[in-house]
């Protein structure tokens, strides 16, 4: 029974799964947006957001922890110098998962975009002109 066990196995053993997370996170940091399976995107999102939170501290210890998790010096430098400053005033929610309509060829699996939230996607609401109600309207 899998009581209180978090995360998905994704049909892989632990080493393969961690390597998958590292590779997808590296691709996310370099390209800012990737296309992958929906379940993979949801799991990589957790991994990437923890690394961005770690990078916001910008200490030697946090750099070493990030390097131990990513195992790529260029990706860690990119994370600390370019990505973390973009999210300095943001408390969380650095990534978003958007479902795609197109399914994967071959098995028809659900695919999704995993992207860094660099700008807000909220629609700007314009205020309507004030309505003047005429009190002398005949009925």
N, CA, C and O atoms as a GROMACS GRO file, in nm:
protein
  556
    1UNK      N    1   0.083  -0.119   0.000
    1UNK     CA    2   0.000   0.000   0.000
    1UNK      C    3   0.087   0.124   0.000
    1UNK      O    4   0.196   0.125   0.058
    2UNK      N    5   0.040   0.228  -0.063
    2UNK     CA    6   0.122   0.347  -0.077
    2UNK      C    7   0.069   0.462   0.009
    2UNK      O    8   0.060   0.575  -0.039
    3UNK      N    9   0.036   0.435   0.131
    3UNK     CA   10  -0.015   0.540   0.218
    3UNK      C   11   0.092   0.646   0.242
    3UNK      O   12   0.206   0.614   0.273
    4UNK      N   13   0.053   0.772   0.226
    4UNK     CA   14   0.138   0.889   0.253
    4UNK      C   15   0.268   0.892   0.174
    4UNK      O   16   0.365   0.953   0.218
    5UNK      N   17   0.272   0.828   0.059
    5UNK     CA   18   0.391   0.834  -0.027
    5UNK      C   19   0.363   0.933  -0.138
    5UNK      O   20   0.272   0.914  -0.219
    6UNK      N   21   0.441   1.038  -0.142
    6UNK     CA   22   0.416   1.144  -0.238
    6UNK      C   23   0.488   1.119  -0.369
    6UNK      O   24   0.585   1.043  -0.376
    7UNK      N   25   0.441   1.184  -0.472
    7UNK     CA   26   0.506   1.178  -0.602
    7UNK      C   27   0.457   1.062  -0.686
    7UNK      O   28   0.392   0.969  -0.638
    8UNK      N   29   0.492   1.071  -0.814
    8UNK     CA   30   0.454   0.968  -0.909
    8UNK      C   31   0.578   0.888  -0.948
    8UNK      O   32   0.688   0.942  -0.950
    9UNK      N   33   0.559   0.761  -0.979
    9UNK     CA   34   0.673   0.679  -1.021
    9UNK      C   35   0.706   0.700  -1.168
    9UNK      O   36   0.821   0.686  -1.208
   10UNK      N   37   0.607   0.732  -1.248
   10UNK     CA   38   0.624   0.758  -1.390
   10UNK      C   39   0.683   0.638  -1.465
   10UNK      O   40   0.747   0.654  -1.568
   11UNK      N   41   0.661   0.517  -1.413
   11UNK     CA   42   0.708   0.396  -1.479
   11UNK      C   43   0.859   0.381  -1.479
   11UNK      O   44   0.914   0.313  -1.566
   12UNK      N   45   0.928   0.443  -1.385
   12UNK     CA   46   1.074   0.441  -1.380
   12UNK      C   47   1.121   0.409  -1.240
   12UNK      O   48   1.046   0.423  -1.144
   13UNK      N   49   1.246   0.364  -1.229
   13UNK     CA   50   1.303   0.348  -1.096
   13UNK      C   51   1.352   0.485  -1.046
   13UNK      O   52   1.347   0.583  -1.120
   14UNK      N   53   1.399   0.492  -0.924
   14UNK     CA   54   1.432   0.620  -0.863
   14UNK      C   55   1.544   0.694  -0.936
   14UNK      O   56   1.534   0.814  -0.958
   15UNK      N   57   1.650   0.624  -0.972
   15UNK     CA   58   1.762   0.690  -1.040
   15UNK      C   59   1.721   0.747  -1.175
   15UNK      O   60   1.759   0.858  -1.211
   16UNK      N   61   1.644   0.669  -1.249
   16UNK     CA   62   1.597   0.714  -1.380
   16UNK      C   63   1.504   0.835  -1.365
   16UNK      O   64   1.511   0.929  -1.444
   17UNK      N   65   1.419   0.832  -1.264
   17UNK     CA   66   1.325   0.941  -1.240
   17UNK      C   67   1.398   1.071  -1.203
   17UNK      O   68   1.363   1.178  -1.253
   18UNK      N   69   1.498   1.061  -1.118
   18UNK     CA   70   1.574   1.180  -1.078
   18UNK      C   71   1.652   1.236  -1.197
   18UNK      O   72   1.661   1.358  -1.213
   19UNK      N   73   1.707   1.148  -1.281
   19UNK     CA   74   1.776   1.194  -1.402
   19UNK      C   75   1.679   1.264  -1.496
   19UNK      O   76   1.714   1.365  -1.558
   20UNK      N   77   1.558   1.212  -1.507
   20UNK     CA   78   1.456   1.276  -1.589
   20UNK      C   79   1.424   1.415  -1.537
   20UNK      O   80   1.414   1.510  -1.615
   21UNK      N   81   1.408   1.429  -1.406
   21UNK     CA   82   1.378   1.560  -1.347
   21UNK      C   83   1.491   1.658  -1.372
   21UNK      O   84   1.466   1.775  -1.404
   22UNK      N   85   1.615   1.612  -1.359
   22UNK     CA   86   1.731   1.700  -1.383
   22UNK      C   87   1.734   1.748  -1.528
   22UNK      O   88   1.754   1.866  -1.554
   23UNK      N   89   1.714   1.656  -1.621
   23UNK     CA   90   1.721   1.693  -1.762
   23UNK      C   91   1.608   1.788  -1.801
   23UNK      O   92   1.632   1.885  -1.873
   24UNK      N   93   1.487   1.761  -1.756
   24UNK     CA   94   1.376   1.848  -1.791
   24UNK      C   95   1.390   1.985  -1.724
   24UNK      O   96   1.352   2.086  -1.783
   25UNK      N   97   1.442   1.989  -1.602
   25UNK     CA   98   1.462   2.116  -1.533
   25UNK      C   99   1.569   2.199  -1.603
   25UNK      O  100   1.554   2.320  -1.618
   26UNK      N  101   1.678   2.134  -1.645
   26UNK     CA  102   1.781   2.204  -1.722
   26UNK      C  103   1.723   2.264  -1.850
   26UNK      O  104   1.752   2.379  -1.884
   27UNK      N  105   1.642   2.186  -1.919
   27UNK     CA  106   1.581   2.235  -2.042
   27UNK      C  107   1.486   2.351  -2.014
   27UNK      O  108   1.479   2.447  -2.091
   28UNK      N  109   1.414   2.343  -1.903
   28UNK     CA  110   1.323   2.452  -1.866
   28UNK      C  111   1.399   2.580  -1.838
   28UNK      O  112   1.357   2.688  -1.880
   29UNK      N  113   1.511   2.571  -1.768
   29UNK     CA  114   1.588   2.690  -1.735
   29UNK      C  115   1.655   2.751  -1.858
   29UNK      O  116   1.668   2.873  -1.866
   30UNK      N  117   1.697   2.669  -1.953
   30UNK     CA  118   1.764   2.723  -2.071
   30UNK      C  119   1.665   2.776  -2.174
   30UNK      O  120   1.691   2.878  -2.238
   31UNK      N  121   1.552   2.708  -2.192
   31UNK     CA  122   1.457   2.747  -2.297
   31UNK      C  123   1.336   2.824  -2.245
   31UNK      O  124   1.262   2.881  -2.325
   32UNK      N  125   1.316   2.827  -2.116
   32UNK     CA  126   1.206   2.898  -2.050
   32UNK      C  127   1.070   2.834  -2.071
   32UNK      O  128   0.974   2.866  -2.001
   33UNK      N  129   1.059   2.742  -2.169
   33UNK     CA  130   0.932   2.674  -2.196
   33UNK      C  131   0.963   2.542  -2.264
   33UNK      O  132   1.040   2.536  -2.360
   34UNK      N  133   0.900   2.433  -2.214
   34UNK     CA  134   0.922   2.302  -2.274
   34UNK      C  135   0.787   2.233  -2.293
   34UNK      O  136   0.688   2.269  -2.230
   35UNK      N  137   0.786   2.135  -2.382
   35UNK     CA  138   0.668   2.052  -2.404
   35UNK      C  139   0.702   1.912  -2.355
   35UNK      O  140   0.804   1.856  -2.393
   36UNK      N  141   0.616   1.857  -2.270
   36UNK     CA  142   0.638   1.723  -2.216
   36UNK      C  143   0.503   1.663  -2.180
   36UNK      O  144   0.399   1.726  -2.202
   37UNK      N  145   0.504   1.542  -2.127
   37UNK     CA  146   0.380   1.480  -2.082
   37UNK      C  147   0.322   1.554  -1.963
   37UNK      O  148   0.396   1.618  -1.887
   38UNK      N  149   0.193   1.547  -1.945
   38UNK     CA  150   0.126   1.622  -1.839
   38UNK      C  151   0.174   1.579  -1.701
   38UNK      O  152   0.201   1.664  -1.616
   39UNK      N  153   0.184   1.450  -1.677
   39UNK     CA  154   0.225   1.401  -1.546
   39UNK      C  155   0.371   1.437  -1.517
   39UNK      O  156   0.406   1.472  -1.404
   40UNK      N  157   0.455   1.428  -1.620
   40UNK     CA  158   0.595   1.469  -1.602
   40UNK      C  159   0.604   1.617  -1.569
   40UNK      O  160   0.682   1.657  -1.483
   41UNK      N  161   0.525   1.697  -1.638
   41UNK     CA  162   0.528   1.842  -1.615
   41UNK      C  163   0.488   1.876  -1.472
   41UNK      O  164   0.546   1.964  -1.410
   42UNK      N  165   0.388   1.806  -1.420
   42UNK     CA  166   0.343   1.833  -1.284
   42UNK      C  167   0.450   1.796  -1.181
   42UNK      O  168   0.463   1.864  -1.079
   43UNK      N  169   0.526   1.691  -1.207
   43UNK     CA  170   0.631   1.651  -1.114
   43UNK      C  171   0.755   1.740  -1.127
   43UNK      O  172   0.816   1.776  -1.026
   44UNK      N  173   0.792   1.775  -1.248
   44UNK     CA  174   0.910   1.859  -1.269
   44UNK      C  175   0.885   1.999  -1.214
   44UNK      O  176   0.978   2.067  -1.170
   45UNK      N  177   0.761   2.042  -1.217
   45UNK     CA  178   0.725   2.172  -1.162
   45UNK      C  179   0.767   2.183  -1.016
   45UNK      O  180   0.822   2.285  -0.974
   46UNK      N  181   0.741   2.080  -0.938
   46UNK     CA  182   0.776   2.078  -0.796
   46UNK      C  183   0.928   2.089  -0.780
   46UNK      O  184   0.978   2.167  -0.699
   47UNK      N  185   1.000   2.010  -0.859
   47UNK     CA  186   1.147   2.008  -0.853
   47UNK      C  187   1.205   2.144  -0.890
   47UNK      O  188   1.296   2.193  -0.823
   48UNK      N  189   1.154   2.206  -0.996
   48UNK     CA  190   1.206   2.334  -1.044
   48UNK      C  191   1.174   2.448  -0.948
   48UNK      O  192   1.258   2.535  -0.926
   49UNK      N  193   1.055   2.447  -0.890
   49UNK     CA  194   1.018   2.556  -0.799
   49UNK      C  195   1.102   2.553  -0.672
   49UNK      O  196   1.135   2.659  -0.618
   50UNK      N  197   1.136   2.435  -0.625
   50UNK     CA  198   1.224   2.427  -0.508
   50UNK      C  199   1.362   2.483  -0.540
   50UNK      O  200   1.424   2.549  -0.456
   51UNK      N  201   1.412   2.457  -0.661
   51UNK     CA  202   1.543   2.509  -0.700
   51UNK      C  203   1.541   2.661  -0.714
   51UNK      O  204   1.637   2.728  -0.676
   52UNK      N  205   1.433   2.716  -0.767
   52UNK     CA  206   1.424   2.862  -0.781
   52UNK      C  207   1.418   2.928  -0.644
   52UNK      O  208   1.481   3.032  -0.623
   53UNK      N  209   1.344   2.870  -0.552
   53UNK     CA  210   1.338   2.923  -0.416
   53UNK      C  211   1.475   2.917  -0.351
   53UNK      O  212   1.514   3.010  -0.280
   54UNK      N  213   1.548   2.811  -0.375
   54UNK     CA  214   1.683   2.797  -0.322
   54UNK      C  215   1.776   2.903  -0.383
   54UNK      O  216   1.861   2.958  -0.313
   55UNK      N  217   1.759   2.931  -0.512
   55UNK     CA  218   1.845   3.027  -0.580
   55UNK      C  219   1.819   3.170  -0.536
   55UNK      O  220   1.907   3.255  -0.547
   56UNK      N  221   1.701   3.198  -0.485
   56UNK     CA  222   1.671   3.334  -0.440
   56UNK      C  223   1.754   3.372  -0.318
   56UNK      O  224   1.775   3.491  -0.293
   57UNK      N  225   1.800   3.274  -0.240
   57UNK     CA  226   1.883   3.303  -0.123
   57UNK      C  227   2.023   3.350  -0.165
   57UNK      O  228   2.081   3.437  -0.101
   58UNK      N  229   2.077   3.292  -0.272
   58UNK     CA  230   2.206   3.327  -0.329
   58UNK      C  231   2.320   3.325  -0.227
   58UNK      O  232   2.392   3.424  -0.211
   59UNK      N  233   2.334   3.213  -0.160
   59UNK     CA  234   2.448   3.192  -0.071
   59UNK      C  235   2.533   3.079  -0.128
   59UNK      O  236   2.490   3.008  -0.220
   60UNK      N  237   2.650   3.063  -0.075
   60UNK     CA  238   2.738   2.956  -0.121
   60UNK      C  239   2.674   2.820  -0.095
   60UNK      O  240   2.682   2.729  -0.178
   61UNK      N  241   2.611   2.807   0.020
   61UNK     CA  242   2.545   2.681   0.054
   61UNK      C  243   2.432   2.650  -0.043
   61UNK      O  244   2.416   2.536  -0.086
   62UNK      N  245   2.351   2.752  -0.078
   62UNK     CA  246   2.241   2.727  -0.171
   62UNK      C  247   2.294   2.694  -0.311
   62UNK      O  248   2.232   2.614  -0.382
   63UNK      N  249   2.406   2.753  -0.350
   63UNK     CA  250   2.466   2.719  -0.479
   63UNK      C  251   2.513   2.574  -0.482
   63UNK      O  252   2.495   2.503  -0.581
   64UNK      N  253   2.573   2.531  -0.372
   64UNK     CA  254   2.620   2.392  -0.366
   64UNK      C  255   2.504   2.294  -0.364
   64UNK      O  256   2.512   2.187  -0.425
   65UNK      N  257   2.396   2.329  -0.295
   65UNK     CA  258   2.278   2.242  -0.295
   65UNK      C  259   2.218   2.234  -0.435
   65UNK      O  260   2.180   2.126  -0.480
   66UNK      N  261   2.208   2.348  -0.503
   66UNK     CA  262   2.153   2.348  -0.639
   66UNK      C  263   2.241   2.266  -0.733
   66UNK      O  264   2.190   2.195  -0.819
   67UNK      N  265   2.372   2.278  -0.717
   67UNK     CA  266   2.464   2.200  -0.802
   67UNK      C  267   2.451   2.051  -0.774
   67UNK      O  268   2.463   1.970  -0.865
   68UNK      N  269   2.428   2.015  -0.648
   68UNK     CA  270   2.412   1.873  -0.616
   68UNK      C  271   2.282   1.817  -0.672
   68UNK      O  272   2.272   1.698  -0.699
   69UNK      N  273   2.183   1.903  -0.691
   69UNK     CA  274   2.055   1.856  -0.744
   69UNK      C  275   2.052   1.858  -0.897
   69UNK      O  276   1.996   1.768  -0.959
   70UNK      N  277   2.112   1.961  -0.958
   70UNK     CA  278   2.109   1.973  -1.104
   70UNK      C  279   2.228   1.906  -1.173
   70UNK      O  280   2.212   1.851  -1.282
   71UNK      N  281   2.345   1.909  -1.111
   71UNK     CA  282   2.468   1.851  -1.164
   71UNK      C  283   2.508   1.911  -1.299
   71UNK      O  284   2.557   1.842  -1.388
   72UNK      N  285   2.486   2.042  -1.313
   72UNK     CA  286   2.524   2.112  -1.435
   72UNK      C  287   2.561   2.255  -1.398
   72UNK      O  288   2.475   2.333  -1.358
   73UNK      N  289   2.690   2.288  -1.410
   73UNK     CA  290   2.737   2.420  -1.366
   73UNK      C  291   2.674   2.534  -1.446
   73UNK      O  292   2.640   2.638  -1.390
   74UNK      N  293   2.659   2.514  -1.578
   74UNK     CA  294   2.601   2.620  -1.661
   74UNK      C  295   2.456   2.647  -1.622
   74UNK      O  296   2.412   2.762  -1.617
   75UNK      N  297   2.381   2.541  -1.595
   75UNK     CA  298   2.241   2.558  -1.555
   75UNK      C  299   2.230   2.627  -1.420
   75UNK      O  300   2.139   2.707  -1.398
   76UNK      N  301   2.321   2.596  -1.328
   76UNK     CA  302   2.319   2.660  -1.196
   76UNK      C  303   2.353   2.808  -1.209
   76UNK      O  304   2.291   2.891  -1.144
   77UNK      N  305   2.452   2.841  -1.292
   77UNK     CA  306   2.487   2.982  -1.314
   77UNK      C  307   2.369   3.057  -1.376
   77UNK      O  308   2.339   3.170  -1.336
   78UNK      N  309   2.304   2.995  -1.473
   78UNK     CA  310   2.187   3.056  -1.535
   78UNK      C  311   2.076   3.076  -1.434
   78UNK      O  312   2.009   3.180  -1.434
   79UNK      N  313   2.056   2.979  -1.348
   79UNK     CA  314   1.953   2.986  -1.244
   79UNK      C  315   1.980   3.101  -1.148
   79UNK      O  316   1.889   3.177  -1.116
   80UNK      N  317   2.102   3.114  -1.102
   80UNK     CA  318   2.134   3.215  -1.001
   80UNK      C  319   2.149   3.356  -1.059
   80UNK      O  320   2.116   3.453  -0.992
   81UNK      N  321   2.199   3.367  -1.182
   81UNK     CA  322   2.225   3.500  -1.238
   81UNK      C  323   2.109   3.557  -1.318
   81UNK      O  324   2.091   3.679  -1.319
   82UNK      N  325   2.029   3.473  -1.383
   82UNK     CA  326   1.923   3.525  -1.469
   82UNK      C  327   1.783   3.496  -1.417
   82UNK      O  328   1.697   3.584  -1.418
   83UNK      N  329   1.759   3.374  -1.372
   83UNK     CA  330   1.622   3.334  -1.338
   83UNK      C  331   1.581   3.381  -1.200
   83UNK      O  332   1.472   3.437  -1.184
   84UNK      N  333   1.665   3.360  -1.099
   84UNK     CA  334   1.628   3.398  -0.962
   84UNK      C  335   1.602   3.548  -0.947
   84UNK      O  336   1.507   3.584  -0.876
   85UNK      N  337   1.680   3.638  -1.009
   85UNK     CA  338   1.647   3.780  -0.995
   85UNK      C  339   1.511   3.819  -1.054
   85UNK      O  340   1.450   3.916  -1.009
   86UNK      N  341   1.464   3.744  -1.153
   86UNK     CA  342   1.332   3.773  -1.210
   86UNK      C  343   1.220   3.749  -1.110
   86UNK      O  344   1.115   3.812  -1.117
   87UNK      N  345   1.244   3.656  -1.017
   87UNK     CA  346   1.140   3.619  -0.920
   87UNK      C  347   1.171   3.671  -0.780
   87UNK      O  348   1.122   3.615  -0.682
   88UNK      N  349   1.251   3.776  -0.769
   88UNK     CA  350   1.292   3.826  -0.638
   88UNK      C  351   1.172   3.874  -0.554
   88UNK      O  352   1.172   3.858  -0.432
   89UNK      N  353   1.072   3.931  -0.618
   89UNK     CA  354   0.957   3.984  -0.545
   89UNK      C  355   0.837   3.890  -0.548
   89UNK      O  356   0.727   3.928  -0.508
   90UNK      N  357   0.857   3.769  -0.592
   90UNK     CA  358   0.747   3.673  -0.603
   90UNK      C  359   0.765   3.566  -0.496
   90UNK      O  360   0.874   3.512  -0.479
   91UNK      N  361   0.657   3.535  -0.425
   91UNK     CA  362   0.665   3.442  -0.312
   91UNK      C  363   0.657   3.296  -0.354
   91UNK      O  364   0.690   3.208  -0.274
   92UNK      N  365   0.615   3.268  -0.473
   92UNK     CA  366   0.603   3.130  -0.519
   92UNK      C  367   0.528   3.128  -0.650
   92UNK      O  368   0.493   3.233  -0.704
   93UNK      N  369   0.504   3.009  -0.703
   93UNK     CA  370   0.432   2.998  -0.829
   93UNK      C  371   0.517   3.048  -0.945
   93UNK      O  372   0.472   3.130  -1.025
   94UNK      N  373   0.639   2.998  -0.955
   94UNK     CA  374   0.732   3.044  -1.057
   94UNK      C  375   0.709   2.978  -1.192
   94UNK      O  376   0.755   3.028  -1.295
   95UNK      N  377   0.638   2.866  -1.193
   95UNK     CA  378   0.613   2.793  -1.317
   95UNK      C  379   0.464   2.773  -1.336
   95UNK      O  380   0.385   2.782  -1.242
   96UNK      N  381   0.427   2.744  -1.460
   96UNK     CA  382   0.287   2.710  -1.488
   96UNK      C  383   0.283   2.592  -1.583
   96UNK      O  384   0.370   2.575  -1.668
   97UNK      N  385   0.178   2.512  -1.567
   97UNK     CA  386   0.155   2.398  -1.655
   97UNK      C  387   0.029   2.426  -1.735
   97UNK      O  388  -0.078   2.446  -1.677
   98UNK      N  389   0.042   2.429  -1.866
   98UNK     CA  390  -0.072   2.453  -1.955
   98UNK      C  391  -0.096   2.329  -2.039
   98UNK      O  392  -0.005   2.281  -2.107
   99UNK      N  393  -0.217   2.276  -2.034
   99UNK     CA  394  -0.248   2.157  -2.113
   99UNK      C  395  -0.255   2.193  -2.261
   99UNK      O  396  -0.302   2.300  -2.298
  100UNK      N  397  -0.207   2.101  -2.344
  100UNK     CA  398  -0.213   2.118  -2.489
  100UNK      C  399  -0.330   2.038  -2.544
  100UNK      O  400  -0.368   1.934  -2.489
  101UNK      N  401  -0.385   2.085  -2.654
  101UNK     CA  402  -0.492   2.011  -2.719
  101UNK      C  403  -0.437   1.890  -2.793
  101UNK      O  404  -0.499   1.784  -2.795
  102UNK      N  405  -0.319   1.907  -2.854
  102UNK     CA  406  -0.261   1.797  -2.931
  102UNK      C  407  -0.213   1.688  -2.836
  102UNK      O  408  -0.146   1.715  -2.737
  103UNK      N  409  -0.248   1.566  -2.869
  103UNK     CA  410  -0.200   1.453  -2.791
  103UNK      C  411  -0.074   1.399  -2.857
  103UNK      O  412  -0.049   1.423  -2.975
  104UNK      N  413   0.003   1.326  -2.780
  104UNK     CA  414   0.129   1.270  -2.830
  104UNK      C  415   0.100   1.162  -2.933
  104UNK      O  416   0.011   1.079  -2.915
  105UNK      N  417   0.176   1.164  -3.042
  105UNK     CA  418   0.160   1.061  -3.144
  105UNK      C  419   0.213   0.930  -3.089
  105UNK      O  420   0.311   0.928  -3.015
  106UNK      N  421   0.149   0.823  -3.123
  106UNK     CA  422   0.195   0.691  -3.078
  106UNK      C  423   0.104   0.635  -2.972
  106UNK      O  424   0.037   0.534  -2.995
  107UNK      N  425   0.100   0.699  -2.856
  107UNK     CA  426   0.015   0.645  -2.749
  107UNK      C  427  -0.100   0.738  -2.712
  107UNK      O  428  -0.185   0.702  -2.631
  108UNK      N  429  -0.104   0.857  -2.771
  108UNK     CA  430  -0.215   0.947  -2.744
  108UNK      C  431  -0.212   1.008  -2.605
  108UNK      O  432  -0.316   1.049  -2.553
  109UNK      N  433  -0.094   1.015  -2.544
  109UNK     CA  434  -0.083   1.071  -2.410
  109UNK      C  435  -0.105   1.221  -2.408
  109UNK      O  436  -0.075   1.291  -2.505
  110UNK      N  437  -0.157   1.270  -2.296
  110UNK     CA  438  -0.182   1.413  -2.279
  110UNK      C  439  -0.048   1.486  -2.266
  110UNK      O  440   0.038   1.445  -2.188
  111UNK      N  441  -0.030   1.593  -2.342
  111UNK     CA  442   0.092   1.672  -2.334
  111UNK      C  443   0.062   1.808  -2.275
  111UNK      O  444  -0.053   1.852  -2.270
  112UNK      N  445   0.168   1.876  -2.230
  112UNK     CA  446   0.150   2.006  -2.167
  112UNK      C  447   0.273   2.092  -2.188
  112UNK      O  448   0.383   2.041  -2.212
  113UNK      N  449   0.252   2.223  -2.179
  113UNK     CA  450   0.363   2.317  -2.173
  113UNK      C  451   0.401   2.335  -2.028
  113UNK      O  452   0.313   2.348  -1.942
  114UNK      N  453   0.528   2.336  -1.999
  114UNK     CA  454   0.578   2.376  -1.868
  114UNK      C  455   0.663   2.498  -1.893
  114UNK      O  456   0.761   2.492  -1.966
  115UNK      N  457   0.626   2.612  -1.832
  115UNK     CA  458   0.696   2.736  -1.859
  115UNK      C  459   0.718   2.816  -1.734
  115UNK      O  460   0.645   2.803  -1.635
  116UNK      N  461   0.819   2.901  -1.739
  116UNK     CA  462   0.844   2.994  -1.630
  116UNK      C  463   0.745   3.109  -1.642
  116UNK      O  464   0.716   3.155  -1.753
  117UNK      N  465   0.695   3.155  -1.531
  117UNK     CA  466   0.600   3.266  -1.530
  117UNK      C  467   0.681   3.394  -1.527
  117UNK      O  468   0.718   3.442  -1.420
  118UNK      N  469   0.708   3.449  -1.644
  118UNK     CA  470   0.789   3.571  -1.652
  118UNK      C  471   0.704   3.696  -1.652
  118UNK      O  472   0.752   3.803  -1.613
  119UNK      N  473   0.580   3.686  -1.694
  119UNK     CA  474   0.489   3.800  -1.691
  119UNK      C  475   0.353   3.751  -1.648
  119UNK      O  476   0.323   3.632  -1.654
  120UNK      N  477   0.272   3.842  -1.606
  120UNK     CA  478   0.138   3.806  -1.561
  120UNK      C  479   0.048   3.784  -1.681
  120UNK      O  480   0.057   3.857  -1.780
  121UNK      N  481  -0.037   3.685  -1.674
  121UNK     CA  482  -0.129   3.658  -1.784
  121UNK      C  483  -0.270   3.704  -1.752
  121UNK      O  484  -0.364   3.665  -1.821
  122UNK      N  485  -0.288   3.785  -1.650
  122UNK     CA  486  -0.421   3.833  -1.616
  122UNK      C  487  -0.464   3.936  -1.718
  122UNK      O  488  -0.384   4.018  -1.764
  123UNK      N  489  -0.590   3.933  -1.752
  123UNK     CA  490  -0.644   4.030  -1.847
  123UNK      C  491  -0.666   4.162  -1.775
  123UNK      O  492  -0.714   4.167  -1.662
  124UNK      N  493  -0.632   4.268  -1.845
  124UNK     CA  494  -0.656   4.400  -1.788
  124UNK      C  495  -0.803   4.434  -1.806
  124UNK      O  496  -0.858   4.423  -1.916
  125UNK      N  497  -0.865   4.474  -1.698
  125UNK     CA  498  -1.006   4.507  -1.701
  125UNK      C  499  -1.018   4.658  -1.716
  125UNK      O  500  -0.968   4.733  -1.633
  126UNK      N  501  -1.085   4.700  -1.821
  126UNK     CA  502  -1.105   4.843  -1.840
  126UNK      C  503  -1.238   4.882  -1.776
  126UNK      O  504  -1.335   4.807  -1.781
  127UNK      N  505  -1.238   4.998  -1.717
  127UNK     CA  506  -1.361   5.043  -1.652
  127UNK      C  507  -1.453   5.104  -1.757
  127UNK      O  508  -1.408   5.172  -1.849
  128UNK      N  509  -1.580   5.079  -1.741
  128UNK     CA  510  -1.679   5.131  -1.835
  128UNK      C  511  -1.707   5.278  -1.804
  128UNK      O  512  -1.683   5.325  -1.693
  129UNK      N  513  -1.757   5.347  -1.903
  129UNK     CA  514  -1.793   5.487  -1.883
  129UNK      C  515  -1.910   5.495  -1.786
  129UNK      O  516  -1.996   5.407  -1.787
  130UNK      N  517  -1.916   5.598  -1.703
  130UNK     CA  518  -2.027   5.609  -1.608
  130UNK      C  519  -2.160   5.626  -1.681
  130UNK      O  520  -2.169   5.696  -1.782
  131UNK      N  521  -2.262   5.563  -1.629
  131UNK     CA  522  -2.395   5.569  -1.688
  131UNK      C  523  -2.474   5.677  -1.615
  131UNK      O  524  -2.483   5.676  -1.492
  132UNK      N  525  -2.532   5.770  -1.692
  132UNK     CA  526  -2.612   5.876  -1.632
  132UNK      C  527  -2.758   5.836  -1.646
  132UNK      O  528  -2.809   5.816  -1.756
  133UNK      N  529  -2.824   5.825  -1.534
  133UNK     CA  530  -2.965   5.786  -1.533
  133UNK      C  531  -3.048   5.914  -1.527
  133UNK      O  532  -3.034   5.995  -1.436
  134UNK      N  533  -3.135   5.928  -1.627
  134UNK     CA  534  -3.221   6.047  -1.632
  134UNK      C  535  -3.344   6.022  -1.546
  134UNK      O  536  -3.415   5.924  -1.566
  135UNK      N  537  -3.367   6.109  -1.451
  135UNK     CA  538  -3.479   6.091  -1.358
  135UNK      C  539  -3.612   6.133  -1.418
  135UNK      O  540  -3.717   6.097  -1.366
  136UNK      N  541  -3.610   6.209  -1.528
  136UNK     CA  542  -3.734   6.260  -1.586
  136UNK      C  543  -3.784   6.174  -1.702
  136UNK      O  544  -3.842   6.226  -1.796
  137UNK      N  545  -3.762   6.046  -1.695
  137UNK     CA  546  -3.806   5.956  -1.802
  137UNK      C  547  -3.954   5.928  -1.784
  137UNK      O  548  -3.998   5.892  -1.675
  138UNK      N  549  -4.034   5.946  -1.894
  138UNK     CA  550  -4.178   5.919  -1.888
  138UNK      C  551  -4.202   5.771  -1.902
  138UNK      O  552  -4.134   5.700  -1.976
  139UNK      N  553  -4.301   5.725  -1.828
  139UNK     CA  554  -4.333   5.583  -1.833
  139UNK      C  555  -4.455   5.556  -1.914
  139UNK      O  556  -4.495   5.440  -1.928
   0.00000   0.00000   0.00000
